[in-house]
């Protein structure tokens, strides 16, 4: 007897989605059984306006799954959405199946376990495929699964989740990023993404073409020397050097920095990063960036907390000035997730009109773990205020332009 799956959700001409009870059968088992005309699956009735879902009796199905190939690496209690590299790989895989001449008479069925996490991640991948590759609107991509129940995504915190994101938030976030030229899958490099996201290689991600989010570089020798100076050990020994940070051409030039830090410096220098914004306590000498011709700015606020209006306003103004002049801004806190995501997200809401849910969802796809705990509610509560700032700023700009004398 063929394994029983949920009725198929019809995404497009030849694309379907379903789930099997956990653990699901292997694809080879399903595809062997699918050759028997008596094992035709049921098709879910589409919501009104959806694509026709009435295959003839001779339809052959090809089943495939990504449950074991694309795995989310959790920080704590989080489990999705899958990152942009996995989205890219899934899109390539699905597209290759559709183009496979041996399968051109088959209906393709992406299936997942009915485990709530596997189910939501797989359904989102299918919806993202039809939105990104087949250029459907986000509401059209969601339409085939609109009547299904999905477990919402949560933050990378340890405690119970009190702020959730859904599949629609993810679709709208990616769509809005694409509409504003912030996410171009044609320019995406899986190799670069997967290399530099690793802690040992630098731990950074491009959020948009104008922003990099990264974990704080750490220079243990500099930290040790700063600590010794503050404790008076160097001064007591009669040293006239002063603290390491007091020297523009400091000891960083005389010693080998950790590999992740060197990767960061070399990459930033080549990729037009004009400003680094530090949000956490000092774990390296800021002159290390200044010596490379990269400006450095301090906007500290405590880990796990929310920035003041003054910090957000300063960040938006300075970042926008750099970006308008063609530069890139790199932002970090300790891990490059919570505080970093909050400020970059505030800018994207101000600049492009994302909602808080959309921008958090998008950032978590390009840098998993972004925005943590109460920062989520903070962004939700402040989003309209930031949009008002944008409207007021635009009005001031227009008034200033109108007052300029004609050339």
N, C-alpha and C positions, 0 to 999 in steps of 0.2 A: 504493500500500500504506500502511496506517495505521502511524504511528510506534508502536514497541513500548515499552510501559511495564511496570513491575513490577506483579504482581497487586495489585489494590486492597485496601487495609485498610479494613474496614467499621467505622466509628465509631458510627453510629446509623442510624435509619430511612432517611435520605436522604444521609448524609454519608460520604464516602470520602476516602482519602489514597493517593497513589502518587508515584513518581518516574519521570522520563525521563532517558535519557543526556544528559549535558551537551554542547552547549546544548539545552535543551528546546524543543519547538515552541511557537509562539504559540497562545494560547487560541482565536483565531478559526479557525486551521487545524484544531485538534482538534475544535472544535464543529461544523465543517462535515463532517468525517469521521465524527463520532459520529452524524450523521443516517442513515448507512448501517447497516442491521441487521447487515451482515457484519463490522462493526468493533466488536463487543462485546468489552470488556476482560475479562480473567480476574479472578476474585475470589479473594483469598487465603483459604485455609481458616482459619477463626477458631480461636483456642485454645479449649479446652473451656470452656463457660459463656458464650461471647461471643454477640453478636447474630447472628441468621440472616443468611446472605449468599448467598441463591440467588434473584436477580432473574429475572423471566420474560424471554422472548425479545423482548418489546416495550419493554423498559426503554430510556429515552433518558437519556444522560449529558450533563451540562454541566460543562465543565472550567474551572477558574480557578486563578490563581497569584498569589502575593504576592512572588515572588522579586525583582522589580524595583521594587516599591513600598515595601516595608518593609526598610530597609537598616541594618545595625548599624554604628555609627561606632566603630571600634576605637581603643584607646589605643596598644597595641603589638601583641602577638601574640594578643590576645583577639578573639573573633568572635561571641559570643553569651553568654547568651540575649538576645533582643530586649527592649527596655524596656517598662515598663507602658503607656506611651502607644501603642506599637505593638500590644501585646496588646489594648488597648481598641479600637483601630481595626480590628483583625482580627475581633474579636468582633462589632462593629457590621456589618462587611462581610458576614461569613458569615450573620449573622441576617437581614440584608436580602435576601440571595439566597434563603434559605429561605422568606421571606415574599413574595417576588416572585410575583405571580399568573401571570406568563408562564412561570415555571419550576416550578409546583407539581406537574407530572407528571414532573419530571426528578430523577435522582439527581445530587447535586452532588459533584464530585471536586476537592479541593484537591491540586494537584500541584506538585512542586518539581524542580529539577535534582538529579541524583544526586551533585553536589558535596557532600561530607560536611557542610560547614557549612550550606549551603542546606537540605539534607535534615533535619538536626537542628532547625534553627530553625523550619521549616515544620511538622514533625511536632509539636513542642512547642506551637505556636500552636493546632493543631487539638485537641490534648488539653486545653489550657487552655480552649478554647471549650466543649467538652462538660462540663468540670468546673465552670466559672464560670456559664455561661448555662443549660445543661441540668441543672446541679446533680448531676452524677455524683461519686462518690467518686474520689479520686486513683487508686486501683488499677483502677477501672472505666475511667477515662479513658486509662490506660496500656495496658490489656488488648489493644486492637486492634493495637498496634505492639510488643507484648512480645517477639515473636520476631525482630524486625528488629535489625540492628546499627547503632548510632549512634556518631558521634565524640563524645567527652565534651567538655564545656565547660571552659575553663581561665581562669586569672586574667589580669590586665592587665599582667603582667610582661614582661620582655624575653627572658629565657632559656627553656630547656626547661621544660615543665610537669611538676611532680612532685606535683600534687594536682588531681584532676579531679572535676567534678560531672556528674551525668547527668540525663536528662529526669525521672526519678522524684524526684530531689532537688528539682527546680524545682516539680513538681506538689505534692509534700508541703509544701514551704515556703510556697507561696501558699495552699494549703488550710488549713494551720495558722494562718496570718495571718488568713484569713477567719473561721475558727472562733472566734478570739479578738477579733474586732472591730477588727483592725489594718489591714484592707484591704477597703474597700467600693467596688466599682466603680460603684455608683449615685451616689456622691458625688464621683467622680473627674472632674477638669477637665483635658482634654487641652490646652486653650489655656494654662492656668496652668503645667502641667508643662513644656510645650515652650518657654514663654517664660523661666521662671526657671531652667531647667537650663543655659541659655546663659551662658558666661563673662561676656559683656558686660552681662548683666542680673542677675547675682548668683551663679549657679552653686550652686543648692541644690535639694534634693528632700525632700519629706516621706517619711520611712521608715515611720513609723506616725503616728497622730494625736497622739502625745506626743513625737515626735522629728523634728527636722530635721537633715540632714547637709549641710554646706556647705563650700566652699573658703574659706580664710582671706581676709577683706577685706585690702586692701593700701592703705596711705596713704603714698605715696612722700615727701610733704613731711614727714610726721611722722618717717619713718625717717631722712631726711636730717638733720633737726634733732636727733634723738637721737644720731646718729653724730657730728655736730659738737660736741654737748655733751660726749660721752665723750672726744673728742679734745682737749677744752679750748679750742676756738676761741671759743665764746661766752663762757666764763669769762674767757679772756685779754683779751677786748675790754671787760671790766668789766661784763658783764651780771649782773643780780641775779635773773633769771627762774628760773634752775635748769632742770632737764630738763622738757620738755613734759609728761611723764607725772606730774609732781609737782603739777600744777594741776588740781583737780577741774573747774573751768570753764575748759578749756584752749583752745588755739588752734583746735581742731577746730570750735568754734562761730564762729570768726572767718573761716573760709575755706570754700570749696566743696570738699567731699569728692568722690572719684571716683564716677561714676554707679552702678557695681555696689554700692559701699559704702552709698550713700544709699538705694538700692532695698532693701538688706538691713535697714537701720535702720528705714525706714518700714514695711516689711512685718512685721518682727518686733514692732514696737510695736503694730500693729493685730491681730496674730494670737495674742496671749496668750503670747508667748515670755517666760518668766520668768528663764531662766538660759542664758548662753552659756558653753560649756566650750572653752577653747583648749588644744590638745595640742602645738602647734609653737612655734617662736620668734616673738617679737613682730614683727608687721608693721603694727600699728596701735595706737593708744592705747586701752586698755581703758575709760578714762573716757568714750569716745564712746558706749559701751553704757550705762554707769552713769548718764550724764546723761539717758538716755531711760527710766530706771527699770527697766533690765534688769540683773540680777546677772551678775557675770562671775567665772569660776573658771579657775585655771591648773593643768593636769595634764600637764606636759610629759614626753614621752619621744621618743627619737630616731626620725627617719624610717626606715621599713622594719623597725623592731624591734618587740618585744612589750612590753606594759606589765607592771610588777611586780604582784604580788598586792595590794599596798597601794593602787596606783592603781586597779585594778579594783574593789576593795572600796569605796574612797572614792567612785568614780563611781557605782556601783550605789546606795549609800546616799543620796547627795545627789540623784541623778536621781529615785529613787523617792519621796523626800520632796517634791520639786517636783511630780511627776506626781500623787501622792496628794492634793495640795492643788489640783489642777485646772490646773496650769501645763504649759507645753511647754518642752522642753530642746533647744537648738540646739548642735550639736557640730561642731567643725572642727579639722582639722590643716592642712597647707599646701594639699593638693588636695581634702581632704574625702573621701578614699577608704579608704586603708589603716588608719591609726591610728583614724580616726573610725569606720569600719565595725567594727573589732575591738571597741571599747568598747560601741558600741550593740548589736552582736551578743551580747556577753557579757551585757548586761542582758536581752535578749530570751530567751536561754537560761535565765537565772536566774529570770525572771518567768513565762515561758510554757512552758518545757520543750521548746523547739526542739532539734533536734540541730544540731551545727555545720554539717553539709552543708545542712540545710534552711534555716537562717538565712542562710548565705552566699548560697545560691541565691536566696532571696527578696530579700535586699538588693541583689543584682546586677540583679534585674529592676526594682526601684524606683530604684536608683542604680547604673548600670553601672560596673564597675571596683572596687566595694567589696571590701576585704580582699585584700591582695596578698602574694605570696611566702610567707615563713615564717610569716606571721600565720595562714595557713590551717591548717597543721599545729598551730600553737599552740592555736587554737580547738578543733581536733579533740581534742587531748590534755587540754585543760582543761574540756571540756564537762561531764563527770561531776562534777568538783569544784565547778563553779558550781551544778549541780543539788543537790549536797549542802549548799552554802551556803543555798540556798533552803529546803530541808527544815529545816535547823537554825534559820534565821530564823523560819520559821513556827511551829516548836515553842516558841521563846522568846516569840513573840507570844501564843501560846495560854496559856503559863504565866503571862505577865504579866497577861493578861485574867482568868485564874482567881484570881489573888491580889488583884485589886481588890475592895474591900469592896462589898457590894450596896448600891445606892442606897436 
